[in-house]
Amino acid sequence: MNFATLDLNLLRVLDALFCEGSTVKAGERLAMSQSAVSGALSRLRHALNDQLFVRQGNRLVATDYAAALEPGLREELERLETLLSPPAAFDPQFAEGTFRIAASDFFADLLMPSLGRLLQESAPRLKAQLLDLVPDNYIKGLELRNADIALIPDMDLPEWINREPLFYSPFHVIAGADNPGTAGLSTGSQMPMDIFCELHHVLFSPQGHLTAMGDAALRRVGKNRRVAMTVPVFSGVCRAVSESDLIALVPAQLAAKVAKTFRLRVFLPPMEIDPALIIGIWHKRSDHAPLASWMRGQIFDLMKPLDLDRSATVWDPRSHGTS
């Protein structure tokens, strides 16, 4: 038998003949004519090189070969029916699985604590994993199923990727509480350009680049800054600033979130920097996957309140429901 050319619909006919022992009754069971069932039986006999059924009075009786097929055939048809049936209604309280989020460690502070609380209460059997966001390779991780979603700055995307705008993130300047270079400045005020350019900076850069969006903004006004080091994670940037006289540009929401923990003072930058639009992206193949769809919805609901109140000077997390 050549399985590649076998019409799998014939297996449903074979199962009906096992159940009914009659081409007429099998036809009624499958909403087929008796002649169509007989034709299907003829093709099965040819494909399997066996008579399959012999007549005994008014009933068809399976041959020894066919009788050996019956239990396994029923099991496989039931398995396929289960496999191809619509998924049951998704209940997060009983759902099990893992959802992988590719994002910078920025989201270890802004997303994972609140997501952890939500999962404990609403989906205790689900696991969330925050994965390192591979620079310049956001799309490949989704394509290879290494991540279920990526949280990234807005960018051009291929047509097979879906996107959801989440929040705008401007940049603020952070300095250690005891940094002598900012001693005369009021927290929340705009840092003067001369102080910003004179103090040494620590730069967030997973790739080790020595320039970023802040440098492009400075060049537009004919200025430059002094980058003393680069760090691949935001937590390292905040730690370096808190324990030195370095300063840094970081996302405003992160600055507000960690200022107390790291004993940081937060200032507005002296030049205009376009805020980054943070988006969630995922492969369209997962649009209707129940677990993935539910998790995306929860993450988006947690992230969208982070959008900046444009009338505010320094971002205040208390007005956005975060802690």
Phi and psi in degrees as a GROMACS rama.xvg file:
@    title "Ramachandran Plot"
@    xaxis  label "Phi"
@    yaxis  label "Psi"
@TYPE xy
-97.4988  101.712  ASN-2
-62.7144  -31.1398  PHE-3
-62.7685  -25.8139  ALA-4
-104.863  1.03667  THR-5
-73.8015  130.245  LEU-6
-75.7561  111.313  ASP-7
-66.3202  -17.4337  LEU-8
-63.7911  -25.3378  ASN-9
-63.9041  -27.0665  LEU-10
-68.5694  -31.3109  LEU-11
-67.4644  -36.7153  ARG-12
-65.901  -43.5609  VAL-13
-60.0416  -43.3787  LEU-14
-62.6569  -41.1562  ASP-15
-65.3668  -36.6462  ALA-16
-67.6007  -37.6911  LEU-17
-59.1203  -43.5816  PHE-18
-71.5347  -39.8538  CYS-19
-102.625  -27.5924  GLU-20
65.893  23.9279  GLY-21
-158.356  135.849  SER-22
-68.8841  -31.259  THR-23
-67.1881  -49.8532  VAL-24
-69.8008  -33.4271  LYS-25
-64.4405  -38.6358  ALA-26
-63.2415  -42.0476  GLY-27
-63.4903  -39.2116  GLU-28
-63.587  -36.3422  ARG-29
-100.916  2.46671  LEU-30
59.1146  43.7085  ALA-31
-122.932  158.96  MET-32
-75.9248  159.581  SER-33
-62.1366  -37.774  GLN-34
-67.6837  -35.0714  SER-35
-66.8572  -38.2688  ALA-36
-66.7693  -41.6982  VAL-37
-62.9832  -39.8714  SER-38
-63.869  -39.875  GLY-39
-65.4741  -40.043  ALA-40
-62.9964  -39.462  LEU-41
-61.2311  -41.9097  SER-42
-68.6175  -36.9102  ARG-43
-62.9632  -43.4706  LEU-44
-59.1006  -41.8474  ARG-45
-67.9381  -43.796  HIS-46
-67.5468  -36.8844  ALA-47
-99.1844  -4.34727  LEU-48
56.3444  46.1828  ASN-49
-154.993  151.055  ASP-50
-66.4541  -28.2566  GLN-51
69.7077  -48.6507  LEU-52
-137.969  143.661  PHE-53
-123.387  150.799  VAL-54
-82.6576  132.388  ARG-55
-129.756  96.3163  GLN-56
67.176  -125.936  GLY-57
-92.7698  10.8493  ASN-58
-126.222  146.955  ARG-59
-90.8511  129.849  LEU-60
-114.579  132.186  VAL-61
-66.2963  140.882  ALA-62
-68.8813  168.409  THR-63
-58.9956  -40.3597  ASP-64
-62.0238  -47.2392  TYR-65
-65.1412  -41.6004  ALA-66
-59.5096  -32.5121  ALA-67
-70.7278  -23.874  ALA-68
-80.6915  -26.4913  LEU-69
-56.737  -51.0832  GLU-70
-62.4153  -44.2178  PRO-71
-66.9107  -36.9192  GLY-72
-63.9416  -45.2337  LEU-73
-60.9722  -43.2536  ARG-74
-62.1661  -43.2692  GLU-75
-69.4204  -37.8901  GLU-76
-66.4917  -39.0459  LEU-77
-66.1336  -38.3246  GLU-78
-63.796  -42.0512  ARG-79
-66.9688  -37.486  LEU-80
-62.6463  -42.0788  GLU-81
-65.1207  -43.1949  THR-82
-61.008  -39.8034  LEU-83
-95.6373  -2.5198  LEU-84
-72.4015  151.086  SER-85
-58.092  142.983  PRO-86
-63.0723  147.852  PRO-87
-65.9508  159.528  ALA-88
-55.6999  133.827  ALA-89
-77.03  125.119  PHE-90
-120.623  104.645  ASP-91
-60.0611  -26.3769  PRO-92
-63.426  -27.9675  GLN-93
-116.013  -4.01423  PHE-94
-69.7274  144.979  ALA-95
-125.439  145.053  GLU-96
154.186  -179.277  GLY-97
-129.321  136.76  THR-98
-120.502  124.629  PHE-99
-106.243  126.909  ARG-100
-114.937  113.821  ILE-101
-89.5792  119.186  ALA-102
-164.945  161.154  ALA-103
-70.0432  166.014  SER-104
-68.7856  -8.38185  ASP-105
-44.7129  -39.0828  PHE-106
-84.6554  -10.0657  PHE-107
-62.5264  -31.284  ALA-108
-91.9026  -38.4869  ASP-109
-90.0745  -20.2056  LEU-110
-119.904  -49.5799  LEU-111
-63.729  -37.4708  MET-112
-61.2824  -46.1903  PRO-113
-70.9329  -34.9722  SER-114
-66.8036  -37.745  LEU-115
-60.9069  -43.3391  GLY-116
-63.7526  -42.6046  ARG-117
-62.2109  -44.8362  LEU-118
-66.9168  -38.1409  LEU-119
-58.2203  -39.9116  GLN-120
-82.8832  -39.8868  GLU-121
-107.198  -25.8393  SER-122
-146.915  68.3172  ALA-123
-65.3299  -14.5561  PRO-124
-98.4865  -3.96098  ARG-125
-87.6558  148.726  LEU-126
-119.872  139.113  LYS-127
-115.076  134.964  ALA-128
-120.242  126.011  GLN-129
-94.0642  117.569  LEU-130
-107.08  150.188  LEU-131
-57.816  132.98  ASP-132
-81.845  112.797  LEU-133
-73.6396  118.149  VAL-134
-57.5715  140.009  PRO-135
60.2341  17.6173  ASP-136
-141.595  33.1249  ASN-137
-61.1359  -41.843  TYR-138
-71.6806  -39.5618  ILE-139
-60.9626  -37.8197  LYS-140
-60.9528  -37.5718  GLY-141
-71.7681  -40.9372  LEU-142
-62.4071  -38.9904  GLU-143
-88.2022  5.185  LEU-144
64.2594  24.87  ARG-145
-76.7915  -20.5096  ASN-146
-143.259  152.574  ALA-147
-93.5795  -24.1835  ASP-148
-153.841  151.774  ILE-149
-127.061  140.019  ALA-150
-110.738  112.177  LEU-151
-142.504  164.587  ILE-152
-66.1549  149.518  PRO-153
-56.8837  142.059  ASP-154
-160.903  168.291  MET-155
-68.944  139.635  ASP-156
-130.507  150.728  LEU-157
-67.4891  161.422  PRO-158
-67.466  -18.1664  GLU-159
-88.2182  5.67007  TRP-160
-107.163  134.789  ILE-161
-99.0694  153.393  ASN-162
-135.381  151.998  ARG-163
-137.335  115.813  GLU-164
-64.0827  136.396  PRO-165
-113.859  -60.1429  LEU-166
-162.053  155.086  PHE-167
-89.1142  137.889  TYR-168
-126.162  102.738  SER-169
-76.6765  178.624  PRO-170
-113.305  137.916  PHE-171
-121.417  162.01  HIS-172
-97.7344  133.106  VAL-173
-115.175  146.216  ILE-174
-143.813  150.929  ALA-175
-63.5856  151.376  GLY-176
-59.7634  -28.4917  ALA-177
-105.423  15.7551  ASP-178
-66.3527  116.892  ASN-179
-66.4752  -23.3081  PRO-180
-68.3264  -18.9689  GLY-181
-114.649  15.5355  THR-182
-58.908  -36.3955  ALA-183
-90.6118  5.22714  GLY-184
-98.0962  147.117  LEU-185
-85.1041  130.107  SER-186
-56.4877  133.282  THR-187
92.3868  -9.99895  GLY-188
-83.4732  172.19  SER-189
-80.9693  127.41  GLN-190
-71.6526  129.314  MET-191
-60.2118  147.979  PRO-192
-60.6956  -39.7661  MET-193
-65.6267  -39.2277  ASP-194
-68.153  -42.3112  ILE-195
-59.2406  -41.3422  PHE-196
-80.8291  -24.7385  CYS-197
-81.4576  -40.5968  GLU-198
-69.826  151.315  LEU-199
-82.0568  145.893  HIS-200
-112.915  149.013  HIS-201
-108.356  133.31  VAL-202
-113.773  129.674  LEU-203
-73.7151  120.788  PHE-204
-160.207  103.651  SER-205
-60.253  -29.0725  PRO-206
-89.0489  -7.89656  GLN-207
82.8471  19.2249  GLY-208
-68.1049  147.592  HIS-209
-98.5169  0.387738  LEU-210
-134.749  156.876  THR-211
-152.533  -160.847  ALA-212
-59.919  -34.6832  MET-213
-63.4368  -36.6225  GLY-214
-69.1323  -38.2006  ASP-215
-62.9287  -40.158  ALA-216
-65.9708  -38.0451  ALA-217
-66.834  -40.4218  LEU-218
-61.3971  -31.5859  ARG-219
-66.1568  -21.7975  ARG-220
-111.946  16.4864  VAL-221
73.9132  28.7421  GLY-222
-124.285  168.159  LYS-223
-148.062  163.539  ASN-224
-119.549  175.086  ARG-225
-111.56  100.783  ARG-226
-86.1593  118.864  VAL-227
-94.4359  -27.673  ALA-228
-160.677  161.5  MET-229
-120.617  148.47  THR-230
-134.365  138.549  VAL-231
-82.549  -6.36703  PRO-232
-133.225  146.563  VAL-233
-65.4222  -34.9408  PHE-234
-61.5066  -35.9785  SER-235
-69.2107  -36.0391  GLY-236
-60.8931  -49.2585  VAL-237
-63.4571  -39.9815  CYS-238
-64.9145  -44.1945  ARG-239
-62.3321  -41.0605  ALA-240
-66.7647  -40.7034  VAL-241
-67.0995  -25.8691  SER-242
-112.773  23.0609  GLU-243
-153.709  -174.464  SER-244
-99.8267  19.3149  ASP-245
-78.5247  159.536  LEU-246
-126.036  170.181  ILE-247
-155.862  153.755  ALA-248
-95.8228  125.178  LEU-249
-137.778  163.049  VAL-250
-56.1463  138.748  PRO-251
-58.2127  -41.6041  ALA-252
-64.636  -37.136  GLN-253
-68.0749  -42.9534  LEU-254
-56.5182  -45.1843  ALA-255
-67.316  -36.8021  ALA-256
-66.7568  -40.3237  LYS-257
-106.389  0.667283  VAL-258
-56.4988  -44.5416  ALA-259
-69.0053  -43.8209  LYS-260
-59.6048  -44.3171  THR-261
-96.3724  4.5568  PHE-262
54.2377  61.0742  ARG-263
-111.373  150.043  LEU-264
-104.943  143.347  ARG-265
-118.356  134.763  VAL-266
-133.243  159.647  PHE-267
-81.36  143.715  LEU-268
-70.2276  157.538  PRO-269
-80.5598  -8.49382  PRO-270
-128.337  163.056  MET-271
-80.7203  127.801  GLU-272
-125.158  124.864  ILE-273
-61.2545  129.07  ASP-274
-66.3632  147.074  PRO-275
-84.3265  134.515  ALA-276
-88.8872  118.186  LEU-277
-91.448  131.199  ILE-278
-126.848  156.9  ILE-279
-102.439  135.562  GLY-280
-128.414  148.608  ILE-281
-154.635  161.584  TRP-282
-75.1145  137.883  HIS-283
-61.8008  -21.7297  LYS-284
-63.2149  -18.886  ARG-285
-100.396  10.7807  SER-286
-52.0109  -43.6436  ASP-287
-111.809  11.2861  HIS-288
-68.471  122.219  ALA-289
-56.9394  -49.8526  PRO-290
-63.7291  -47.9007  LEU-291
-63.5386  -41.4128  ALA-292
-63.7806  -42.8879  SER-293
-65.0824  -44.8392  TRP-294
-64.575  -41.5983  MET-295
-58.7075  -44.0667  ARG-296
-60.2987  -42.1673  GLY-297
-65.4219  -43.7197  GLN-298
-64.0453  -43.503  ILE-299
-64.2713  -40.0342  PHE-300
-63.8226  -33.5591  ASP-301
-76.0385  -30.945  LEU-302
-85.7914  -35.8357  MET-303
-63.3204  -31.4515  LYS-304
-64.9265  -10.8534  PRO-305
-76.9316  -7.74741  LEU-306
-58.3288  139.377  ASP-307
-73.3132  137.253  LEU-308
-77.6135  107.144  ASP-309
-64.6139  -17.5132  ARG-310
-83.9254  -10.741  SER-311
-80.3129  156.638  ALA-312
-87.5187  -71.6634  THR-313
-103.745  133.218  VAL-314
-62.1963  131.959  TRP-315
-112.034  110.783  ASP-316
-63.9392  -22.1202  PRO-317
-65.862  -27.3217  ARG-318
-85.3552  1.01285  SER-319
-122.642  13.153  HIS-320
73.7246  19.4786  GLY-321
-105.231  167.671  THR-322
